[in-house]
């Protein structure tokens, strides 16, 4: 049962909505454009804000579904809901539908955080919005959101959520952004809304 649950959660997270939307609606392979990432930011830059928002919602729903379904099937097991959120992010980052290459996990992680700690989700969104509004750099804003989640969950969430979700999720998403950090250091990271 646990193996099936883990596999199911991984598959839920691994659906590459950015690729699917770009392919079905716009007849294009999003991996051949912009940053070549399947996430909402690259979709928005390449195909427009509406497409990006649509993909953002779909990716967030993966995290919401993973945590929500787990909580319904295994009530009273916070470790399982925490791990479900993390496994959904793993599925997004390492999608088997795209030869284990996927997105960076921010939207899927946000969906999981909405279910685990709405306050941490609010802090993350505010930190992201403030940072992107000032710098226009989405990867830097994502880092601000990640830090916001970590700090908020450490202060107000059960330890099982911190260690079962927040810590591994933060480490994975930071790793997934490794190329962005290199470009930031060199001053080469693109600003949203600018070519």
C-alpha positions as CSV (number, residue, x, y, z in Angstrom):
1,X,0.0,0.0,0.0
2,X,2.8,2.4,0.9
3,X,4.6,1.6,-2.3
4,X,1.5,2.3,-4.4
5,X,0.9,5.5,-2.5
6,X,4.4,6.7,-3.0
7,X,4.3,5.8,-6.7
8,X,0.9,7.5,-7.2
9,X,2.1,10.7,-5.4
10,X,5.2,10.7,-7.6
11,X,3.1,10.3,-10.8
12,X,0.7,13.1,-9.8
13,X,3.6,15.4,-9.4
14,X,5.3,14.3,-12.6
15,X,2.7,15.4,-15.0
16,X,4.5,18.0,-17.1
17,X,1.7,20.5,-17.6
18,X,4.0,23.2,-19.1
19,X,5.0,20.8,-21.8
20,X,1.4,19.5,-22.3
21,X,-0.2,22.9,-22.6
22,X,2.5,24.2,-25.0
23,X,2.2,21.1,-27.1
24,X,-1.6,20.8,-27.3
25,X,-2.6,24.5,-27.3
26,X,0.3,26.1,-29.1
27,X,1.8,23.2,-31.0
28,X,5.3,23.9,-29.7
29,X,7.9,22.2,-27.6
30,X,8.5,24.6,-24.7
31,X,11.8,22.9,-24.1
32,X,13.1,24.4,-27.3
33,X,12.4,28.0,-26.2
34,X,13.7,30.5,-23.7
35,X,15.3,28.8,-20.7
36,X,14.1,25.4,-22.1
37,X,12.3,24.8,-18.8
38,X,8.7,23.5,-18.6
39,X,7.7,25.7,-15.7
40,X,5.3,28.6,-15.7
41,X,7.9,31.3,-15.9
42,X,9.3,30.1,-19.2
43,X,5.8,29.4,-20.5
44,X,4.8,33.0,-19.7
45,X,7.9,34.4,-21.3
46,X,7.5,32.3,-24.4
47,X,3.7,32.0,-24.9
48,X,2.3,34.8,-22.8
49,X,1.1,35.6,-19.3
50,X,-2.2,33.8,-19.6
51,X,-0.5,30.6,-20.6
52,X,2.0,31.0,-17.8
53,X,-0.8,31.6,-15.2
54,X,-2.7,28.5,-16.5
55,X,0.4,26.3,-16.1
56,X,1.1,27.8,-12.7
57,X,-2.3,26.8,-11.5
58,X,-2.1,23.3,-13.0
59,X,1.4,22.8,-11.4
60,X,0.2,24.0,-8.0
61,X,-2.8,21.7,-8.2
62,X,-0.4,18.8,-8.3
63,X,0.9,19.7,-4.9
64,X,-2.6,20.4,-3.6
65,X,-3.8,17.0,-4.9
66,X,-0.9,15.0,-3.5
67,X,-1.3,16.4,0.0
68,X,-5.1,16.5,0.0
69,X,-5.6,13.0,-1.3
70,X,-3.0,11.6,1.1
71,X,-4.7,13.4,4.0
72,X,-8.0,12.0,3.0
73,X,-6.8,8.4,2.6
74,X,-4.5,8.4,5.6
75,X,-6.1,10.7,8.1
76,X,-4.1,11.4,11.3
77,X,-0.7,10.7,9.6
78,X,1.0,14.1,9.3
79,X,4.3,12.5,8.2
80,X,2.6,11.0,5.2
81,X,1.0,14.3,4.1
82,X,4.4,16.1,4.6
83,X,6.3,13.5,2.6
84,X,3.5,13.5,-0.1
85,X,4.1,17.2,-0.7
86,X,7.8,16.6,-1.1
87,X,7.4,13.5,-3.4
88,X,5.1,15.6,-5.7
89,X,8.0,18.1,-6.1
90,X,10.4,15.3,-6.8
91,X,8.0,14.1,-9.5
92,X,7.9,17.5,-11.0
93,X,11.6,18.0,-11.0
94,X,12.3,14.5,-12.3
95,X,9.4,13.8,-14.6
96,X,9.5,10.2,-16.1
97,X,7.4,11.6,-19.0
98,X,10.3,13.8,-20.0
99,X,13.2,11.4,-19.4
100,X,13.4,12.5,-15.8
101,X,13.8,16.1,-16.7
102,X,11.2,18.6,-15.4
103,X,10.7,21.9,-13.8
104,X,12.1,23.5,-10.7
105,X,9.3,22.7,-8.3
106,X,8.2,26.1,-7.1
107,X,4.5,26.0,-8.2
108,X,4.0,22.4,-7.1
109,X,5.7,23.2,-3.8
110,X,3.4,26.2,-3.3
111,X,0.4,23.9,-3.8
112,X,1.7,21.6,-1.2
113,X,2.4,24.4,1.2
114,X,-1.1,25.8,0.7
115,X,-2.4,22.5,2.2
116,X,0.2,22.1,4.9
117,X,0.5,25.7,6.1
118,X,-1.6,28.4,4.5
119,X,0.3,31.0,6.5
120,X,3.6,29.9,5.1
121,X,2.0,29.9,1.6
122,X,0.9,33.5,2.2
123,X,4.4,34.5,3.4
124,X,5.9,32.8,0.4
125,X,3.6,34.6,-2.1
126,X,4.2,38.0,-0.4
127,X,8.0,37.5,-0.4
128,X,7.9,36.4,-4.0
129,X,5.8,39.3,-5.2
130,X,7.8,41.9,-3.3
131,X,11.1,40.5,-4.6
132,X,10.0,40.2,-8.2
133,X,8.4,43.6,-8.1
134,X,11.7,45.1,-7.0
135,X,14.2,43.1,-9.0
136,X,12.1,41.6,-11.9
137,X,14.2,38.5,-11.4
138,X,11.9,35.4,-10.9
139,X,14.6,33.0,-9.7
140,X,15.6,35.5,-6.9
141,X,12.0,35.9,-6.0
142,X,11.6,32.2,-5.9
143,X,14.5,32.0,-3.4
144,X,12.8,34.7,-1.3
145,X,9.6,32.6,-1.3
146,X,11.6,29.4,-0.4
147,X,13.2,31.2,2.5
148,X,9.9,32.6,3.6
149,X,8.4,29.1,3.7
150,X,11.3,27.7,5.6
151,X,11.3,30.4,8.2
152,X,7.5,30.4,8.7
153,X,7.1,26.7,8.9
154,X,10.0,26.5,11.3
155,X,8.2,28.9,13.6
156,X,4.6,27.8,13.4
157,X,4.3,24.4,11.8
158,X,4.6,20.9,13.4
159,X,8.1,19.5,13.3
160,X,7.0,16.7,11.0
161,X,6.1,19.3,8.4
162,X,9.4,21.0,8.8
163,X,11.6,17.9,8.5
164,X,9.3,15.8,6.3
165,X,8.6,18.6,3.8
166,X,10.2,22.0,4.2
167,X,13.8,21.0,4.6
168,X,14.0,18.5,1.8
169,X,11.8,20.6,-0.5
170,X,13.9,23.7,0.1
171,X,17.1,21.8,-0.6
172,X,15.7,20.2,-3.8
173,X,14.3,23.5,-5.2
174,X,17.6,25.3,-4.5
175,X,19.4,22.5,-6.3
176,X,17.0,22.7,-9.2
177,X,17.8,26.4,-9.6
178,X,21.6,25.8,-9.6
179,X,22.0,27.3,-13.1
180,X,20.1,30.3,-12.1
181,X,22.4,31.0,-9.2
182,X,25.4,30.8,-11.5
183,X,23.8,33.4,-13.8
184,X,22.9,35.6,-10.9
185,X,26.5,35.6,-9.7
186,X,27.6,36.6,-13.2
187,X,24.9,39.2,-13.5
188,X,23.4,37.4,-16.5
189,X,20.0,36.2,-15.1
190,X,17.2,37.6,-17.3
191,X,14.7,40.0,-15.8
192,X,11.0,39.2,-16.3
193,X,9.3,41.5,-18.9
194,X,12.6,42.2,-20.6
195,X,14.2,40.4,-23.5
